[in-house]
Amino acid sequence: MKETRLGEFEEVILLLVGILEEDAYAFKISDEFEAQTGRSVSIGAVHSTLNRLSEKGFLNSEMGASSPERGGRRKRIYTITALGHRVLTEAKDFRVSLWNQFPGLANG
Amino acid sequence: MVKKNNTPPKLAERLLLWFLKEQLAEEVLGDLNEKFYSEAANGSLRRAKLNYWHQVIHYLRPFAIKSISSKTQNTMLIHHLKIGLRSIRSSKSYSIINISGLALGLASFLFIMLWVNDELQMDNFHSKSQQLYNVYQTIEEQSGNLNGSPNTPLSNAGALLLDSAESEIPEVKMVNHYATGYEFPWGFPKTFRRGKKLFKLSGSRASPNFFKMFDYTVIAGSKQAAIKDISSIAISRKMALLFFDSPEEAIGKSLNYENNLDFQVQAVFEDAPQHSSLEFDYLINIENQILHKVEWASHKIITTYLLEEGAKPNQVSQKLNAYLANRQDESSGKNIRIGLQPFKDQYLVSGFDNGKPANGKMAYVKLFIAVAIFILIVACINFMNLSTARSVKKGKEVAVRKVVGSSKGLLVQQFLSEFLLMTLMAFFLAILIVFSLLPAFNQFTGKQIELPITELWFWGSLLILAFITSFAAGAYPSLFLSALIPAKTLKGAVRFSNRSRFFQKGLVVFQFCLSILLLIATVVFTWQTNYISNSHLGYNKENLIYLRIEGNLNSKYNLLRKRLTNMPGIAMVDRSSEAPHAMNFEVSDPINWEGKEDGQIVNFKPVSVGFDFTKIMGLQVVEGRTFNRNIASDSNAFMVNEMALNEMGIKDPIGKWISAWEKKGRIIGVIKDFHTHSFRQKIKPLVIDVKEDLYFGEIIVRTEVGKTKEALASMEQIFEEINPDYPFNYQFLDTEYMKLYKSEETVSKLCNLFAGLAIIISCLGLLGLSMFSAQQRTKEMGIRKVLGANMTHIITKFSQEFIVLVALAFLITTPLAWLLMNHWLQGFAYRIDLSWWIFALAGLVIVSITLLTVSFQSYKVAMVNPARTLRSE
């Protein structure tokens, strides 16, 4: 059986793919990651994670358009699959349920 | 900024493309380009480029790298190995010959290199090794001859200089003088006593600086005080444990020396390590020797300087010579210069050539490095020839592979991996051989070599060696095999071009040149060693025992002689001032004779003996008579040998007067020349007188043939009676004599071994080549048979080819071997002649081994029924 748990970094990348929609390819995702978190990351690391998420079935990908600054090379655009959506929702629900049990926050 | 160089770094891109999976290349390159341009727009170009590198390196992840995870590559590698293993297994005899040949070669190489490495380690363990220099003298005689000597006697003009070098030459930080107490001609193990404990130990004399300059570990007591004054002694752990329970307990205790002096133990040091060429069980201050409190062992004193860090030995020796120039004794007619030799070289470079350090054991080390490389080359050539010969069988396989679409590169890869597999097996076997035979090898060479298995360099160099050998041995066959043309190969047998046959034959000739060279060297070495040990020395060295004169042995000599002579097993007793096989004392000035010309210099060996010396030694008197106890004037008489007569230049010597120091007397007889020392040197003039009251020297006992045991028992009894304060300690003359040639013997033994191995390996190669040739020439021989050739004819025809090769090798090698051997023999004053039969013998051996090796194949060829070989076409 395939591993279906989601690590923290994986979760963030998955969310970023959702946010970026049409622009979800490795370079943009790593750029966005740096912008959002302030942490630096190599494209290779992001690519490797995208690859892993695809293997788990959370992402689909297909080759997209090319542009001159890429030297005419196409990019691989990632999209979240239904399974990916469900895993993200489950992760969010799990956190919300944990937050709800947190007494320091329950009473505002 | 000019848009000139603002593209991503090309090298990084190439690196990326080299390792990246092909299907990822487009997207990744695109992403990295975008990253690069966005970085370049935001900041400097340099940073963008650096970042590009950074990104490339971060793509070194399992998911992105091609080769290792690439399935086809893996499959090919596994395929190669599998095919390799199968082909090794499928022809067992060939594989065994090939692998064991290479393994033998490698094992010999490893053994020799271990030996060489061990020799080079000598005296290399001192931490200040780079700054330690030995002083040597270059003495220019009136004749212009240059003599070198490691000796730095303190009593000549240089003495002042050598002692005060510390204060006169700023670069010299410390000075040490070292002399042994056990070397010839007068040295011997000294007797130490504490209470009832008596032991004989060999030690040396040195300056107080000794322990500061050299790294001999002091384990108890103090380094500074170790030999600070003439009553101090430093002893080894071994010696401490002989007398005391522990090293610590020894400190401050006193030990009696030769029943004469008392020394206080100030330090105990760890036994001298095996890589130390200085050997000593104890050390005392050298002042003892200079003040004549203890006796000199030899005139040899080694002076070592500790130079300042970074000081240049050339400059220092120049300063020393400038200082020495004004202080030389002009009347001696000699001109002495001083040179410095690295201390660590003193063991290997022990000889002198034209006044400069040269030769010595270094010659053997170089010789053996050459032998090791020879053997490795022979083994590699062997491997090449056998592998190429095998291609007859492989030809079809190659052709089919090519037809199916295999590329040349892939074929080379496949064969290389097969050969690599074989070399690795050979390596494994070689290490196994070395590992299991190392104890025997150590015994053989008298060393204590251990495999440095914990050292990284050892494994590193093994790995490099493995790759070099597998490449050297495997490259040619792989290229050769992969170049076969399928159409031709599939049609018939593999045909070799003239060029490749010539190359193979050339290799065989070269291989045999090396083997023949080794063989001739072995024959010469063995012959010379035998010549030394078996040739008549001029006296009978069997059944002679000698013992040091000490304690009461001199004062009670007459009693001892009478008592011993009456005991069972003992034939005769006499004495001599030096052991008969090692008379090393030489003088010229104190000897004068009737008719000596002014300025005539003859170096004599003066020796004082007992009345029966010529009888006990079996020496031949050629003129006059020998000493006679009953003639009173004979205690003042002299005998000389023929060489002395010759050099003194006198005729009718009997009755002429001769003098040695204060003693003057008549010559009563002339002795036939006999060898008084190593065969390396010529027999020297000898002058003999009788002194039966010398406090030093040796007692010589001749035992009756076959009664050595009884003789020893009798001797022990008498000696304990007469000389109870000293342990009974004796030497057999013939054994001691052979010890003078230890290094020659080791070399000759090693040469025998390795020459044998080289020949075996070469023969394996020849066997392979004859197998190959047999396959090539089946048809030819078949036709010959059909046309009426008989078996003898076929065998001769077949063997001819190889005999020609070996004969060619023999012709090439012989002159070279003659030159080399002649050069080596020049080192001996008495040597065998390099007569033609030595070479003839080597040639005969090689040719018969060749015939024997080839005959197996040739017989097979001759026996085959021609109908079978000619049937298919």
Contacts between the chains, C-beta under 8 A, distances in Angstrom:
chain1	res1	chain2	res2	distance
A	25	B	27	7.3
A	25	B	31	6.9
A	26	B	27	7.0
A	26	B	28	7.7
A	26	B	31	4.8
A	27	B	30	7.8
A	27	B	31	3.9
A	27	B	32	7.7
A	27	B	34	4.7
A	27	B	35	5.4
A	30	B	35	7.8
A	31	B	35	8.0
A	31	B	38	7.4
A	42	B	54	6.7
A	42	B	55	5.7
A	42	B	58	3.5
A	43	B	28	7.8
A	43	B	31	5.4
A	43	B	32	6.5
A	43	B	35	6.1
A	43	B	55	5.3
A	43	B	58	7.1
A	43	B	59	7.8
A	44	B	55	6.4
A	44	B	58	3.5
A	44	B	59	4.1
A	44	B	60	7.6
A	44	B	61	5.9
A	44	B	64	7.0
A	45	B	58	6.2
A	45	B	61	7.9
A	47	B	28	7.0
A	47	B	31	7.5
A	47	B	59	7.4
A	47	B	63	7.9
A	47	B	64	7.2
A	48	B	61	4.8
A	48	B	63	5.4
A	48	B	64	7.1
A	51	B	63	4.9
A	52	B	63	7.5
A	63	B	26	7.9
A	63	B	27	7.4
A	66	B	30	7.2
A	67	B	34	7.8
A	69	B	33	6.4
A	69	B	34	5.5
A	69	B	37	4.8
A	70	B	29	7.9
A	70	B	30	3.7
A	70	B	31	7.7
A	70	B	33	5.2
A	70	B	34	5.5
A	71	B	29	7.0
A	71	B	30	6.8
A	71	B	33	5.2
A	73	B	26	4.9
A	73	B	27	7.1
A	73	B	29	5.7
A	73	B	30	3.5
A	73	B	33	7.1
A	74	B	26	6.1
A	74	B	27	7.0
A	74	B	30	6.7
A	75	B	27	6.0
A	75	B	30	5.6
A	75	B	31	7.0
A	76	B	27	4.4
